[in-house]
Amino acid sequence: MENAILEMHQNLTDGLFIAFVTADDEQYYSLTKSDDVQFLDSKTVFIKRKSGRNSIINLNLIVEIEIRRGLF
């Protein structure tokens, strides 16, 4: 899983982001090209944004990982 996410992140282009979608499908966490991503362990992703905001994602709660266009 880690390698797949890192490869997706490396291949992102402007205007695209990776969405980590939760079970209710209305909430998701985003990972853009400019974000730094680290794996704390095999099921925990740490995202550090240039704005200084951080996110920690438990992949056990994620039902889908997909590439989406635009943040808004």
Backbone as JSON, one array per atom type, in Angstrom:
{
  "sequence": "MENAILEMHQNLTDGLFIAFVTADDEQYYSLTKSDDVQFLDSKTVFIKRKSGRNSIINLNLIVEIEIRRGLF",
  "N": [[0.83, -1.19, 0.0], [1.91, 1.23, 0.83], [3.95, 1.77, -1.1], [2.39, 2.05, -3.41], [0.82, 4.34, -2.85], [2.84, 6.26, -2.52], [3.91, 6.23, -5.12], [1.68, 7.11, -6.6], [1.49, 9.71, -5.54], [3.91, 10.84, -6.37], [3.5, 10.93, -9.1], [1.48, 12.79, -9.48], [-0.13, 15.53, -11.11], [-0.52, 19.1, -11.67], [-3.55, 20.35, -10.35], [-4.66, 17.93, -9.73], [-5.39, 15.59, -7.09], [-4.87, 13.24, -4.42], [-7.42, 11.41, -2.98], [-8.39, 10.26, 0.12], [-10.85, 8.36, 0.98], [-13.5, 8.18, 3.31], [-15.84, 5.92, 4.97], [-18.41, 7.08, 4.86], [-18.44, 8.48, 2.51], [-18.71, 11.19, 2.08], [-16.81, 12.51, 3.41], [-13.38, 13.15, 3.09], [-9.8, 12.9, 3.0], [-7.25, 14.9, 1.68], [-4.4, 14.73, -0.5], [-1.99, 16.56, -1.92], [0.25, 17.44, -4.64], [2.17, 19.21, -3.62], [2.3, 18.62, -0.94], [3.97, 17.05, 1.84], [4.51, 13.64, 2.45], [4.49, 10.96, 4.75], [4.95, 7.69, 6.05], [3.98, 6.52, 9.09], [3.63, 4.04, 10.16], [2.62, 0.83, 8.82], [-0.09, 1.3, 8.44], [-0.67, 3.95, 8.91], [-0.72, 7.24, 7.83], [1.04, 10.24, 7.52], [0.51, 13.55, 6.75], [1.98, 16.51, 5.78], [1.34, 19.79, 5.25], [2.13, 22.66, 3.19], [1.06, 24.92, 4.3], [1.36, 24.54, 6.95], [-0.41, 23.02, 8.29], [-1.28, 19.8, 9.52], [-2.08, 16.36, 8.89], [-3.14, 13.23, 10.13], [-3.71, 10.04, 9.09], [-5.56, 7.16, 9.56], [-5.36, 4.29, 7.89], [-7.01, 2.11, 8.15], [-9.55, 3.1, 8.39], [-10.21, 4.01, 5.95], [-11.94, 3.6, 2.92], [-11.58, 3.83, 0.25], [-9.13, 4.85, -2.11], [-8.37, 7.34, -4.29], [-7.67, 9.21, -7.32], [-8.47, 12.55, -7.75], [-9.87, 15.47, -9.37], [-9.15, 18.87, -8.82], [-9.63, 20.79, -5.81], [-11.9, 22.01, -4.9]],
  "CA": [[0.0, 0.0, 0.0], [2.78, 2.4, 0.94], [4.59, 2.05, -2.39], [1.37, 2.5, -4.36], [0.47, 5.72, -2.51], [4.0, 7.1, -2.84], [4.0, 6.35, -6.57], [0.58, 7.99, -7.02], [1.86, 11.07, -5.13], [5.01, 11.29, -7.23], [3.0, 11.12, -10.47], [0.41, 13.78, -9.55], [0.09, 16.76, -11.87], [-1.28, 20.23, -11.13], [-5.0, 20.24, -10.46], [-5.1, 16.62, -9.26], [-5.0, 15.24, -5.73], [-5.27, 11.91, -3.96], [-8.47, 11.47, -1.97], [-8.55, 9.11, 1.02], [-12.29, 8.46, 1.21], [-14.02, 7.44, 4.45], [-17.0, 5.08, 4.69], [-19.63, 7.84, 4.55], [-18.22, 8.99, 1.15], [-18.78, 12.64, 2.02], [-15.59, 13.0, 4.01], [-12.15, 12.6, 2.56], [-8.57, 13.62, 3.24], [-6.59, 15.12, 0.39], [-2.95, 14.77, -0.59], [-1.64, 17.24, -3.17], [1.65, 17.31, -5.08], [3.05, 20.03, -2.79], [2.32, 18.11, 0.44], [4.93, 16.01, 2.21], [3.82, 12.46, 2.98], [5.33, 9.98, 5.42], [4.24, 6.59, 6.69], [4.43, 6.31, 10.46], [3.68, 2.58, 10.15], [1.99, 0.31, 7.6], [-1.49, 1.71, 8.34], [-0.82, 5.34, 9.34], [-0.12, 8.2, 6.92], [1.21, 11.6, 8.03], [0.58, 14.53, 5.66], [2.38, 17.84, 6.21], [1.03, 20.76, 4.19], [2.97, 23.87, 3.21], [0.41, 25.91, 5.16], [1.69, 24.22, 8.32], [-1.44, 22.12, 8.8], [-0.91, 18.4, 9.41], [-3.14, 15.35, 9.0], [-2.73, 11.85, 10.37], [-4.79, 9.22, 8.57], [-5.55, 5.73, 9.84], [-5.83, 3.66, 6.66], [-8.07, 1.14, 8.48], [-10.83, 3.79, 8.28], [-10.35, 4.46, 4.56], [-12.54, 2.56, 2.09], [-11.17, 4.0, -1.15], [-8.09, 5.83, -2.41], [-8.53, 7.65, -5.7], [-7.18, 10.5, -7.78], [-9.58, 13.45, -8.11], [-9.49, 16.75, -9.98], [-9.55, 20.09, -8.11], [-9.96, 20.67, -4.39], [-13.17, 22.65, -4.52]],
  "C": [[0.88, 1.26, 0.0], [3.41, 2.76, -0.4], [3.6, 2.58, -3.41], [1.0, 3.96, -4.11], [1.62, 6.66, -2.84], [4.15, 7.28, -4.34], [2.89, 7.25, -7.12], [0.94, 9.45, -6.71], [2.93, 11.64, -6.04], [4.51, 11.63, -8.63], [1.86, 12.13, -10.58], [0.83, 14.97, -10.41], [-0.76, 17.86, -11.25], [-2.77, 20.01, -11.36], [-5.54, 18.9, -9.99], [-4.65, 16.42, -7.82], [-5.45, 13.82, -5.44], [-6.29, 12.09, -2.86], [-8.48, 10.15, -1.19], [-9.99, 9.19, 1.52], [-12.7, 7.59, 2.39], [-15.31, 6.71, 4.06], [-18.25, 5.88, 4.32], [-19.56, 8.54, 3.19], [-18.36, 10.5, 1.03], [-17.55, 13.28, 2.64], [-14.4, 12.35, 3.33], [-10.99, 13.48, 3.0], [-7.87, 13.76, 1.91], [-5.08, 15.15, 0.55], [-2.61, 15.37, -1.94], [-0.15, 17.04, -3.47], [2.6, 18.06, -4.14], [3.13, 19.57, -1.34], [3.46, 17.11, 0.61], [4.17, 14.86, 2.82], [4.83, 11.5, 3.57], [4.44, 8.89, 5.98], [4.83, 6.38, 8.07], [4.51, 4.82, 10.76], [2.89, 2.11, 8.93], [0.55, 0.78, 7.41], [-1.73, 3.17, 8.75], [-0.02, 6.26, 8.43], [-0.09, 9.57, 7.59], [1.38, 12.53, 6.84], [0.91, 15.89, 6.26], [2.18, 18.8, 5.04], [1.93, 21.98, 4.3], [2.38, 24.95, 4.1], [0.73, 25.69, 6.63], [0.68, 23.27, 8.97], [-1.01, 20.68, 8.56], [-2.14, 17.52, 9.52], [-2.51, 14.0, 9.26], [-3.93, 10.98, 10.0], [-4.56, 7.76, 8.94], [-6.15, 5.04, 8.63], [-6.89, 2.58, 6.92], [-9.46, 1.76, 8.32], [-11.13, 4.26, 6.86], [-10.89, 3.31, 3.72], [-12.11, 2.66, 0.64], [-10.08, 5.07, -1.23], [-8.16, 6.08, -3.91], [-7.92, 9.0, -6.04], [-8.38, 11.32, -8.24], [-9.01, 14.73, -8.7], [-10.03, 17.89, -9.13], [-9.96, 19.85, -6.68], [-11.32, 21.21, -4.04], [-14.27, 22.31, -5.47]]
}
